[in-house]
Amino acid sequence: MTTPASPGAAAAAARDAIAAASAAELRAQHLTFWLGDTVFALGIDSVREIIQYSQMTRVPLTPPFVRGVINL
């Protein structure tokens, strides 16, 4: 499986996939999002909430993969 080179290419690929889907699949709703260069989709039934990105606070002495924390 290859990842799209750009958001435009991903959008075109998504349009092609939707065009090929059956009528029953088109009634399903999905949340799509980018993570790096990859597009992901989740069934809307599995989404509990969408939180807008806010100011991140760095935490001292954490591993490099921990960028920080946000206030929920």
mmCIF file of the N, C-alpha and C atoms, coordinates in Angstrom:
data_MODEL
# 
_entry.id   MODEL 
# 
loop_
_atom_site.group_PDB 
_atom_site.id 
_atom_site.type_symbol 
_atom_site.label_atom_id 
_atom_site.label_alt_id 
_atom_site.label_comp_id 
_atom_site.label_asym_id 
_atom_site.label_entity_id 
_atom_site.label_seq_id 
_atom_site.pdbx_PDB_ins_code 
_atom_site.Cartn_x 
_atom_site.Cartn_y 
_atom_site.Cartn_z 
_atom_site.occupancy 
_atom_site.B_iso_or_equiv 
_atom_site.pdbx_formal_charge 
_atom_site.auth_seq_id 
_atom_site.auth_comp_id 
_atom_site.auth_asym_id 
_atom_site.auth_atom_id 
_atom_site.pdbx_PDB_model_num 
ATOM 1   N N  . MET A 1 1  ? 0.847   -1.172 0.000  1.00 0.00 ? 1  MET A N  1 
ATOM 2   C CA . MET A 1 1  ? 0.000   0.000  0.000  1.00 0.00 ? 1  MET A CA 1 
ATOM 3   C C  . MET A 1 1  ? 0.893   1.236  0.000  1.00 0.00 ? 1  MET A C  1 
ATOM 4   N N  . THR A 1 2  ? 0.605   2.176  -0.869 1.00 0.00 ? 2  THR A N  1 
ATOM 5   C CA . THR A 1 2  ? 1.389   3.405  -0.933 1.00 0.00 ? 2  THR A CA 1 
ATOM 6   C C  . THR A 1 2  ? 0.586   4.546  -0.346 1.00 0.00 ? 2  THR A C  1 
ATOM 7   N N  . THR A 1 3  ? 1.295   5.548  0.179  1.00 0.00 ? 3  THR A N  1 
ATOM 8   C CA . THR A 1 3  ? 0.615   6.717  0.725  1.00 0.00 ? 3  THR A CA 1 
ATOM 9   C C  . THR A 1 3  ? 0.599   7.812  -0.322 1.00 0.00 ? 3  THR A C  1 
ATOM 10  N N  . PRO A 1 4  ? -0.461  8.621  -0.371 1.00 0.00 ? 4  PRO A N  1 
ATOM 11  C CA . PRO A 1 4  ? -0.547  9.699  -1.347 1.00 0.00 ? 4  PRO A CA 1 
ATOM 12  C C  . PRO A 1 4  ? 0.583   10.703 -1.136 1.00 0.00 ? 4  PRO A C  1 
ATOM 13  N N  . ALA A 1 5  ? 1.025   11.320 -2.240 1.00 0.00 ? 5  ALA A N  1 
ATOM 14  C CA . ALA A 1 5  ? 2.123   12.276 -2.176 1.00 0.00 ? 5  ALA A CA 1 
ATOM 15  C C  . ALA A 1 5  ? 1.670   13.629 -1.656 1.00 0.00 ? 5  ALA A C  1 
ATOM 16  N N  . SER A 1 6  ? 0.404   13.938 -1.772 1.00 0.00 ? 6  SER A N  1 
ATOM 17  C CA . SER A 1 6  ? -0.071  15.257 -1.356 1.00 0.00 ? 6  SER A CA 1 
ATOM 18  C C  . SER A 1 6  ? -1.540  15.167 -0.959 1.00 0.00 ? 6  SER A C  1 
ATOM 19  N N  . PRO A 1 7  ? -2.018  16.207 -0.224 1.00 0.00 ? 7  PRO A N  1 
ATOM 20  C CA . PRO A 1 7  ? -3.443  16.216 0.113  1.00 0.00 ? 7  PRO A CA 1 
ATOM 21  C C  . PRO A 1 7  ? -4.331  16.170 -1.129 1.00 0.00 ? 7  PRO A C  1 
ATOM 22  N N  . GLY A 1 8  ? -3.905  16.806 -2.222 1.00 0.00 ? 8  GLY A N  1 
ATOM 23  C CA . GLY A 1 8  ? -4.690  16.783 -3.455 1.00 0.00 ? 8  GLY A CA 1 
ATOM 24  C C  . GLY A 1 8  ? -4.806  15.384 -4.026 1.00 0.00 ? 8  GLY A C  1 
ATOM 25  N N  . ALA A 1 9  ? -3.709  14.639 -3.995 1.00 0.00 ? 9  ALA A N  1 
ATOM 26  C CA . ALA A 1 9  ? -3.734  13.266 -4.485 1.00 0.00 ? 9  ALA A CA 1 
ATOM 27  C C  . ALA A 1 9  ? -4.613  12.398 -3.600 1.00 0.00 ? 9  ALA A C  1 
ATOM 28  N N  . ALA A 1 10 ? -4.554  12.640 -2.285 1.00 0.00 ? 10 ALA A N  1 
ATOM 29  C CA . ALA A 1 10 ? -5.384  11.876 -1.354 1.00 0.00 ? 10 ALA A CA 1 
ATOM 30  C C  . ALA A 1 10 ? -6.862  12.165 -1.588 1.00 0.00 ? 10 ALA A C  1 
ATOM 31  N N  . ALA A 1 11 ? -7.184  13.419 -1.845 1.00 0.00 ? 11 ALA A N  1 
ATOM 32  C CA . ALA A 1 11 ? -8.575  13.788 -2.107 1.00 0.00 ? 11 ALA A CA 1 
ATOM 33  C C  . ALA A 1 11 ? -9.079  13.113 -3.380 1.00 0.00 ? 11 ALA A C  1 
ATOM 34  N N  . ALA A 1 12 ? -8.254  13.070 -4.406 1.00 0.00 ? 12 ALA A N  1 
ATOM 35  C CA . ALA A 1 12 ? -8.640  12.408 -5.650 1.00 0.00 ? 12 ALA A CA 1 
ATOM 36  C C  . ALA A 1 12 ? -8.837  10.917 -5.418 1.00 0.00 ? 12 ALA A C  1 
ATOM 37  N N  . ALA A 1 13 ? -7.954  10.300 -4.643 1.00 0.00 ? 13 ALA A N  1 
ATOM 38  C CA . ALA A 1 13 ? -8.083  8.881  -4.336 1.00 0.00 ? 13 ALA A CA 1 
ATOM 39  C C  . ALA A 1 13 ? -9.345  8.621  -3.530 1.00 0.00 ? 13 ALA A C  1 
ATOM 40  N N  . ALA A 1 14 ? -9.663  9.519  -2.590 1.00 0.00 ? 14 ALA A N  1 
ATOM 41  C CA . ALA A 1 14 ? -10.876 9.371  -1.781 1.00 0.00 ? 14 ALA A CA 1 
ATOM 42  C C  . ALA A 1 14 ? -12.124 9.486  -2.653 1.00 0.00 ? 14 ALA A C  1 
ATOM 43  N N  . ARG A 1 15 ? -12.122 10.438 -3.589 1.00 0.00 ? 15 ARG A N  1 
ATOM 44  C CA . ARG A 1 15 ? -13.270 10.584 -4.505 1.00 0.00 ? 15 ARG A CA 1 
ATOM 45  C C  . ARG A 1 15 ? -13.462 9.320  -5.328 1.00 0.00 ? 15 ARG A C  1 
ATOM 46  N N  . ASP A 1 16 ? -12.358 8.729  -5.800 1.00 0.00 ? 16 ASP A N  1 
ATOM 47  C CA . ASP A 1 16 ? -12.454 7.496  -6.588 1.00 0.00 ? 16 ASP A CA 1 
ATOM 48  C C  . ASP A 1 16 ? -13.020 6.357  -5.755 1.00 0.00 ? 16 ASP A C  1 
ATOM 49  N N  . ALA A 1 17 ? -12.584 6.265  -4.495 1.00 0.00 ? 17 ALA A N  1 
ATOM 50  C CA . ALA A 1 17 ? -13.069 5.198  -3.618 1.00 0.00 ? 17 ALA A CA 1 
ATOM 51  C C  . ALA A 1 17 ? -14.552 5.362  -3.336 1.00 0.00 ? 17 ALA A C  1 
ATOM 52  N N  . ILE A 1 18 ? -14.995 6.600  -3.138 1.00 0.00 ? 18 ILE A N  1 
ATOM 53  C CA . ILE A 1 18 ? -16.412 6.856  -2.869 1.00 0.00 ? 18 ILE A CA 1 
ATOM 54  C C  . ILE A 1 18 ? -17.251 6.517  -4.091 1.00 0.00 ? 18 ILE A C  1 
ATOM 55  N N  . ALA A 1 19 ? -16.746 6.850  -5.260 1.00 0.00 ? 19 ALA A N  1 
ATOM 56  C CA . ALA A 1 19 ? -17.488 6.556  -6.489 1.00 0.00 ? 19 ALA A CA 1 
ATOM 57  C C  . ALA A 1 19 ? -17.671 5.058  -6.671 1.00 0.00 ? 19 ALA A C  1 
ATOM 58  N N  . ALA A 1 20 ? -16.706 4.265  -6.196 1.00 0.00 ? 20 ALA A N  1 
ATOM 59  C CA . ALA A 1 20 ? -16.782 2.819  -6.356 1.00 0.00 ? 20 ALA A CA 1 
ATOM 60  C C  . ALA A 1 20 ? -17.596 2.145  -5.256 1.00 0.00 ? 20 ALA A C  1 
ATOM 61  N N  . ALA A 1 21 ? -17.939 2.859  -4.204 1.00 0.00 ? 21 ALA A N  1 
ATOM 62  C CA . ALA A 1 21 ? -18.653 2.272  -3.069 1.00 0.00 ? 21 ALA A CA 1 
ATOM 63  C C  . ALA A 1 21 ? -20.104 1.996  -3.422 1.00 0.00 ? 21 ALA A C  1 
ATOM 64  N N  . SER A 1 22 ? -20.696 1.043  -2.725 1.00 0.00 ? 22 SER A N  1 
ATOM 65  C CA . SER A 1 22 ? -22.111 0.740  -2.952 1.00 0.00 ? 22 SER A CA 1 
ATOM 66  C C  . SER A 1 22 ? -22.982 1.801  -2.278 1.00 0.00 ? 22 SER A C  1 
ATOM 67  N N  . ALA A 1 23 ? -24.266 1.822  -2.598 1.00 0.00 ? 23 ALA A N  1 
ATOM 68  C CA . ALA A 1 23 ? -25.185 2.805  -2.027 1.00 0.00 ? 23 ALA A CA 1 
ATOM 69  C C  . ALA A 1 23 ? -25.260 2.672  -0.514 1.00 0.00 ? 23 ALA A C  1 
ATOM 70  N N  . ALA A 1 24 ? -25.220 1.457  0.005  1.00 0.00 ? 24 ALA A N  1 
ATOM 71  C CA . ALA A 1 24 ? -25.274 1.260  1.459  1.00 0.00 ? 24 ALA A CA 1 
ATOM 72  C C  . ALA A 1 24 ? -24.045 1.862  2.130  1.00 0.00 ? 24 ALA A C  1 
ATOM 73  N N  . GLU A 1 25 ? -22.885 1.703  1.524  1.00 0.00 ? 25 GLU A N  1 
ATOM 74  C CA . GLU A 1 25 ? -21.662 2.252  2.101  1.00 0.00 ? 25 GLU A CA 1 
ATOM 75  C C  . GLU A 1 25 ? -21.678 3.776  2.067  1.00 0.00 ? 25 GLU A C  1 
ATOM 76  N N  . LEU A 1 26 ? -22.303 4.367  1.072  1.00 0.00 ? 26 LEU A N  1 
ATOM 77  C CA . LEU A 1 26 ? -22.346 5.817  0.976  1.00 0.00 ? 26 LEU A CA 1 
ATOM 78  C C  . LEU A 1 26 ? -23.178 6.439  2.102  1.00 0.00 ? 26 LEU A C  1 
ATOM 79  N N  . ARG A 1 27 ? -24.134 5.684  2.659  1.00 0.00 ? 27 ARG A N  1 
ATOM 80  C CA . ARG A 1 27 ? -24.935 6.207  3.755  1.00 0.00 ? 27 ARG A CA 1 
ATOM 81  C C  . ARG A 1 27 ? -24.149 6.261  5.059  1.00 0.00 ? 27 ARG A C  1 
ATOM 82  N N  . ALA A 1 28 ? -23.093 5.468  5.185  1.00 0.00 ? 28 ALA A N  1 
ATOM 83  C CA . ALA A 1 28 ? -22.274 5.478  6.398  1.00 0.00 ? 28 ALA A CA 1 
ATOM 84  C C  . ALA A 1 28 ? -21.492 6.788  6.469  1.00 0.00 ? 28 ALA A C  1 
ATOM 85  N N  . GLN A 1 29 ? -21.284 7.290  7.681  1.00 0.00 ? 29 GLN A N  1 
ATOM 86  C CA . GLN A 1 29 ? -20.535 8.528  7.868  1.00 0.00 ? 29 GLN A CA 1 
ATOM 87  C C  . GLN A 1 29 ? -19.196 8.214  8.509  1.00 0.00 ? 29 GLN A C  1 
ATOM 88  N N  . HIS A 1 30 ? -18.177 8.949  8.065  1.00 0.00 ? 30 HIS A N  1 
ATOM 89  C CA . HIS A 1 30 ? -16.829 8.720  8.556  1.00 0.00 ? 30 HIS A CA 1 
ATOM 90  C C  . HIS A 1 30 ? -16.156 10.043 8.905  1.00 0.00 ? 30 HIS A C  1 
ATOM 91  N N  . LEU A 1 31 ? -15.268 9.991  9.875  1.00 0.00 ? 31 LEU A N  1 
ATOM 92  C CA . LEU A 1 31 ? -14.395 11.111 10.206 1.00 0.00 ? 31 LEU A CA 1 
ATOM 93  C C  . LEU A 1 31 ? -13.047 10.795 9.582  1.00 0.00 ? 31 LEU A C  1 
ATOM 94  N N  . THR A 1 32 ? -12.549 11.693 8.753  1.00 0.00 ? 32 THR A N  1 
ATOM 95  C CA . THR A 1 32 ? -11.241 11.494 8.142  1.00 0.00 ? 32 THR A CA 1 
ATOM 96  C C  . THR A 1 32 ? -10.273 12.538 8.671  1.00 0.00 ? 32 THR A C  1 
ATOM 97  N N  . PHE A 1 33 ? -9.002  12.148 8.786  1.00 0.00 ? 33 PHE A N  1 
ATOM 98  C CA . PHE A 1 33 ? -7.984  13.060 9.296  1.00 0.00 ? 33 PHE A CA 1 
ATOM 99  C C  . PHE A 1 33 ? -6.615  12.643 8.788  1.00 0.00 ? 33 PHE A C  1 
ATOM 100 N N  . TRP A 1 34 ? -5.700  13.599 8.803  1.00 0.00 ? 34 TRP A N  1 
ATOM 101 C CA . TRP A 1 34 ? -4.310  13.373 8.402  1.00 0.00 ? 34 TRP A CA 1 
ATOM 102 C C  . TRP A 1 34 ? -3.468  13.117 9.634  1.00 0.00 ? 34 TRP A C  1 
ATOM 103 N N  . LEU A 1 35 ? -2.559  12.176 9.540  1.00 0.00 ? 35 LEU A N  1 
ATOM 104 C CA . LEU A 1 35 ? -1.538  11.945 10.550 1.00 0.00 ? 35 LEU A CA 1 
ATOM 105 C C  . LEU A 1 35 ? -0.246  11.764 9.779  1.00 0.00 ? 35 LEU A C  1 
ATOM 106 N N  . GLY A 1 36 ? 0.567   12.819 9.777  1.00 0.00 ? 36 GLY A N  1 
ATOM 107 C CA . GLY A 1 36 ? 1.755   12.812 8.914  1.00 0.00 ? 36 GLY A CA 1 
ATOM 108 C C  . GLY A 1 36 ? 1.306   12.906 7.468  1.00 0.00 ? 36 GLY A C  1 
ATOM 109 N N  . ASP A 1 37 ? 1.753   11.974 6.648  1.00 0.00 ? 37 ASP A N  1 
ATOM 110 C CA . ASP A 1 37 ? 1.402   11.953 5.227  1.00 0.00 ? 37 ASP A CA 1 
ATOM 111 C C  . ASP A 1 37 ? 0.297   10.946 4.911  1.00 0.00 ? 37 ASP A C  1 
ATOM 112 N N  . THR A 1 38 ? -0.337  10.396 5.924  1.00 0.00 ? 38 THR A N  1 
ATOM 113 C CA . THR A 1 38 ? -1.322  9.341  5.722  1.00 0.00 ? 38 THR A CA 1 
ATOM 114 C C  . THR A 1 38 ? -2.713  9.827  6.125  1.00 0.00 ? 38 THR A C  1 
ATOM 115 N N  . VAL A 1 39 ? -3.722  9.459  5.328  1.00 0.00 ? 39 VAL A N  1 
ATOM 116 C CA . VAL A 1 39 ? -5.116  9.789  5.631  1.00 0.00 ? 39 VAL A CA 1 
ATOM 117 C C  . VAL A 1 39 ? -5.744  8.588  6.324  1.00 0.00 ? 39 VAL A C  1 
ATOM 118 N N  . PHE A 1 40 ? -6.441  8.840  7.430  1.00 0.00 ? 40 PHE A N  1 
ATOM 119 C CA . PHE A 1 40 ? -7.151  7.807  8.164  1.00 0.00 ? 40 PHE A CA 1 
ATOM 120 C C  . PHE A 1 40 ? -8.635  8.132  8.182  1.00 0.00 ? 40 PHE A C  1 
ATOM 121 N N  . ALA A 1 41 ? -9.471  7.117  8.381  1.00 0.00 ? 41 ALA A N  1 
ATOM 122 C CA . ALA A 1 41 ? -10.914 7.318  8.499  1.00 0.00 ? 41 ALA A CA 1 
ATOM 123 C C  . ALA A 1 41 ? -11.445 6.420  9.603  1.00 0.00 ? 41 ALA A C  1 
ATOM 124 N N  . LEU A 1 42 ? -12.366 6.963  10.388 1.00 0.00 ? 42 LEU A N  1 
ATOM 125 C CA . LEU A 1 42 ? -13.040 6.212  11.448 1.00 0.00 ? 42 LEU A CA 1 
ATOM 126 C C  . LEU A 1 42 ? -14.533 6.307  11.240 1.00 0.00 ? 42 LEU A C  1 
ATOM 127 N N  . GLY A 1 43 ? -15.237 5.239  11.534 1.00 0.00 ? 43 GLY A N  1 
ATOM 128 C CA . GLY A 1 43 ? -16.691 5.304  11.521 1.00 0.00 ? 43 GLY A CA 1 
ATOM 129 C C  . GLY A 1 43 ? -17.153 6.313  12.563 1.00 0.00 ? 43 GLY A C  1 
ATOM 130 N N  . ILE A 1 44 ? -18.102 7.143  12.205 1.00 0.00 ? 44 ILE A N  1 
ATOM 131 C CA . ILE A 1 44 ? -18.539 8.222  13.088 1.00 0.00 ? 44 ILE A CA 1 
ATOM 132 C C  . ILE A 1 44 ? -19.091 7.669  14.405 1.00 0.00 ? 44 ILE A C  1 
ATOM 133 N N  . ASP A 1 45 ? -19.569 6.443  14.407 1.00 0.00 ? 45 ASP A N  1 
ATOM 134 C CA . ASP A 1 45 ? -20.092 5.836  15.632 1.00 0.00 ? 45 ASP A CA 1 
ATOM 135 C C  . ASP A 1 45 ? -19.004 5.592  16.674 1.00 0.00 ? 45 ASP A C  1 
ATOM 136 N N  . SER A 1 46 ? -17.735 5.503  16.237 1.00 0.00 ? 46 SER A N  1 
ATOM 137 C CA . SER A 1 46 ? -16.647 5.249  17.185 1.00 0.00 ? 46 SER A CA 1 
ATOM 138 C C  . SER A 1 46 ? -15.992 6.535  17.683 1.00 0.00 ? 46 SER A C  1 
ATOM 139 N N  . VAL A 1 47 ? -16.485 7.711  17.232 1.00 0.00 ? 47 VAL A N  1 
ATOM 140 C CA . VAL A 1 47 ? -15.911 8.988  17.649 1.00 0.00 ? 47 VAL A CA 1 
ATOM 141 C C  . VAL A 1 47 ? -16.709 9.525  18.828 1.00 0.00 ? 47 VAL A C  1 
ATOM 142 N N  . ARG A 1 48 ? -16.021 9.771  19.939 1.00 0.00 ? 48 ARG A N  1 
ATOM 143 C CA . ARG A 1 48 ? -16.698 10.278 21.131 1.00 0.00 ? 48 ARG A CA 1 
ATOM 144 C C  . ARG A 1 48 ? -16.735 11.799 21.135 1.00 0.00 ? 48 ARG A C  1 
ATOM 145 N N  . GLU A 1 49 ? -15.605 12.451 20.809 1.00 0.00 ? 49 GLU A N  1 
ATOM 146 C CA . GLU A 1 49 ? -15.558 13.904 20.737 1.00 0.00 ? 49 GLU A CA 1 
ATOM 147 C C  . GLU A 1 49 ? -14.377 14.333 19.891 1.00 0.00 ? 49 GLU A C  1 
ATOM 148 N N  . ILE A 1 50 ? -14.444 15.562 19.397 1.00 0.00 ? 50 ILE A N  1 
ATOM 149 C CA . ILE A 1 50 ? -13.357 16.165 18.637 1.00 0.00 ? 50 ILE A CA 1 
ATOM 150 C C  . ILE A 1 50 ? -12.875 17.359 19.440 1.00 0.00 ? 50 ILE A C  1 
ATOM 151 N N  . ILE A 1 51 ? -11.600 17.343 19.776 1.00 0.00 ? 51 ILE A N  1 
ATOM 152 C CA . ILE A 1 51 ? -11.023 18.403 20.604 1.00 0.00 ? 51 ILE A CA 1 
ATOM 153 C C  . ILE A 1 51 ? -10.100 19.240 19.727 1.00 0.00 ? 51 ILE A C  1 
ATOM 154 N N  . GLN A 1 52 ? -10.340 20.533 19.701 1.00 0.00 ? 52 GLN A N  1 
ATOM 155 C CA . GLN A 1 52 ? -9.498  21.430 18.927 1.00 0.00 ? 52 GLN A CA 1 
ATOM 156 C C  . GLN A 1 52 ? -8.134  21.558 19.596 1.00 0.00 ? 52 GLN A C  1 
ATOM 157 N N  . TYR A 1 53 ? -7.097  21.559 18.783 1.00 0.00 ? 53 TYR A N  1 
ATOM 158 C CA . TYR A 1 53 ? -5.732  21.686 19.298 1.00 0.00 ? 53 TYR A CA 1 
ATOM 159 C C  . TYR A 1 53 ? -5.591  22.996 20.060 1.00 0.00 ? 53 TYR A C  1 
ATOM 160 N N  . SER A 1 54 ? -4.946  22.945 21.227 1.00 0.00 ? 54 SER A N  1 
ATOM 161 C CA . SER A 1 54 ? -4.742  24.139 22.037 1.00 0.00 ? 54 SER A CA 1 
ATOM 162 C C  . SER A 1 54 ? -3.258  24.266 22.379 1.00 0.00 ? 54 SER A C  1 
ATOM 163 N N  . GLN A 1 55 ? -2.939  25.247 23.187 1.00 0.00 ? 55 GLN A N  1 
ATOM 164 C CA . GLN A 1 55 ? -1.554  25.473 23.592 1.00 0.00 ? 55 GLN A CA 1 
ATOM 165 C C  . GLN A 1 55 ? -1.001  24.245 24.314 1.00 0.00 ? 55 GLN A C  1 
ATOM 166 N N  . MET A 1 56 ? 0.170   23.773 23.898 1.00 0.00 ? 56 MET A N  1 
ATOM 167 C CA . MET A 1 56 ? 0.798   22.624 24.513 1.00 0.00 ? 56 MET A CA 1 
ATOM 168 C C  . MET A 1 56 ? 1.835   23.091 25.535 1.00 0.00 ? 56 MET A C  1 
ATOM 169 N N  . THR A 1 57 ? 1.887   22.417 26.670 1.00 0.00 ? 57 THR A N  1 
ATOM 170 C CA . THR A 1 57 ? 2.862   22.723 27.718 1.00 0.00 ? 57 THR A CA 1 
ATOM 171 C C  . THR A 1 57 ? 3.915   21.618 27.736 1.00 0.00 ? 57 THR A C  1 
ATOM 172 N N  . ARG A 1 58 ? 5.160   21.995 27.585 1.00 0.00 ? 58 ARG A N  1 
ATOM 173 C CA . ARG A 1 58 ? 6.246   21.013 27.644 1.00 0.00 ? 58 ARG A CA 1 
ATOM 174 C C  . ARG A 1 58 ? 6.418   20.526 29.077 1.00 0.00 ? 58 ARG A C  1 
ATOM 175 N N  . VAL A 1 59 ? 6.773   19.246 29.215 1.00 0.00 ? 59 VAL A N  1 
ATOM 176 C CA . VAL A 1 59 ? 6.981   18.648 30.528 1.00 0.00 ? 59 VAL A CA 1 
ATOM 177 C C  . VAL A 1 59 ? 8.458   18.275 30.641 1.00 0.00 ? 59 VAL A C  1 
ATOM 178 N N  . PRO A 1 60 ? 9.155   18.806 31.645 1.00 0.00 ? 60 PRO A N  1 
ATOM 179 C CA . PRO A 1 60 ? 10.581  18.503 31.795 1.00 0.00 ? 60 PRO A CA 1 
ATOM 180 C C  . PRO A 1 60 ? 10.837  17.012 32.033 1.00 0.00 ? 60 PRO A C  1 
ATOM 181 N N  . LEU A 1 61 ? 11.983  16.549 31.568 1.00 0.00 ? 61 LEU A N  1 
ATOM 182 C CA . LEU A 1 61 ? 12.474  15.188 31.798 1.00 0.00 ? 61 LEU A CA 1 
ATOM 183 C C  . LEU A 1 61 ? 11.593  14.092 31.199 1.00 0.00 ? 61 LEU A C  1 
ATOM 184 N N  . THR A 1 62 ? 10.865  14.390 30.142 1.00 0.00 ? 62 THR A N  1 
ATOM 185 C CA . THR A 1 62 ? 10.074  13.368 29.453 1.00 0.00 ? 62 THR A CA 1 
ATOM 186 C C  . THR A 1 62 ? 10.857  12.891 28.236 1.00 0.00 ? 62 THR A C  1 
ATOM 187 N N  . PRO A 1 63 ? 10.553  11.695 27.738 1.00 0.00 ? 63 PRO A N  1 
ATOM 188 C CA . PRO A 1 63 ? 11.234  11.192 26.538 1.00 0.00 ? 63 PRO A CA 1 
ATOM 189 C C  . PRO A 1 63 ? 10.944  12.093 25.339 1.00 0.00 ? 63 PRO A C  1 
ATOM 190 N N  . PRO A 1 64 ? 11.802  12.048 24.323 1.00 0.00 ? 64 PRO A N  1 
ATOM 191 C CA . PRO A 1 64 ? 11.632  12.932 23.153 1.00 0.00 ? 64 PRO A CA 1 
ATOM 192 C C  . PRO A 1 64 ? 10.299  12.765 22.424 1.00 0.00 ? 64 PRO A C  1 
ATOM 193 N N  . PHE A 1 65 ? 9.680   11.572 22.489 1.00 0.00 ? 65 PHE A N  1 
ATOM 194 C CA . PHE A 1 65 ? 8.414   11.378 21.772 1.00 0.00 ? 65 PHE A CA 1 
ATOM 195 C C  . PHE A 1 65 ? 7.231   12.033 22.481 1.00 0.00 ? 65 PHE A C  1 
ATOM 196 N N  . VAL A 1 66 ? 7.401   12.486 23.709 1.00 0.00 ? 66 VAL A N  1 
ATOM 197 C CA . VAL A 1 66 ? 6.352   13.210 24.427 1.00 0.00 ? 66 VAL A CA 1 
ATOM 198 C C  . VAL A 1 66 ? 6.585   14.695 24.176 1.00 0.00 ? 66 VAL A C  1 
ATOM 199 N N  . ARG A 1 67 ? 5.734   15.275 23.365 1.00 0.00 ? 67 ARG A N  1 
ATOM 200 C CA . ARG A 1 67 ? 5.903   16.695 23.036 1.00 0.00 ? 67 ARG A CA 1 
ATOM 201 C C  . ARG A 1 67 ? 5.388   17.611 24.126 1.00 0.00 ? 67 ARG A C  1 
ATOM 202 N N  . GLY A 1 68 ? 4.398   17.159 24.881 1.00 0.00 ? 68 GLY A N  1 
ATOM 203 C CA . GLY A 1 68 ? 3.840   17.978 25.948 1.00 0.00 ? 68 GLY A CA 1 
ATOM 204 C C  . GLY A 1 68 ? 2.439   17.528 26.288 1.00 0.00 ? 68 GLY A C  1 
ATOM 205 N N  . VAL A 1 69 ? 1.730   18.358 27.053 1.00 0.00 ? 69 VAL A N  1 
ATOM 206 C CA . VAL A 1 69 ? 0.368   18.055 27.475 1.00 0.00 ? 69 VAL A CA 1 
ATOM 207 C C  . VAL A 1 69 ? -0.527  19.244 27.143 1.00 0.00 ? 69 VAL A C  1 
ATOM 208 N N  . ILE A 1 70 ? -1.833  18.958 27.004 1.00 0.00 ? 70 ILE A N  1 
ATOM 209 C CA . ILE A 1 70 ? -2.810  20.024 26.803 1.00 0.00 ? 70 ILE A CA 1 
ATOM 210 C C  . ILE A 1 70 ? -3.851  19.925 27.900 1.00 0.00 ? 70 ILE A C  1 
ATOM 211 N N  . ASN A 1 71 ? -4.532  21.022 28.175 1.00 0.00 ? 71 ASN A N  1 
ATOM 212 C CA . ASN A 1 71 ? -5.566  21.059 29.196 1.00 0.00 ? 71 ASN A CA 1 
ATOM 213 C C  . ASN A 1 71 ? -6.906  20.632 28.593 1.00 0.00 ? 71 ASN A C  1 
ATOM 214 N N  . LEU A 1 72 ? -7.481  19.574 29.115 1.00 0.00 ? 72 LEU A N  1 
ATOM 215 C CA . LEU A 1 72 ? -8.796  19.144 28.672 1.00 0.00 ? 72 LEU A CA 1 
ATOM 216 C C  . LEU A 1 72 ? -9.845  19.589 29.656 1.00 0.00 ? 72 LEU A C  1 
# 
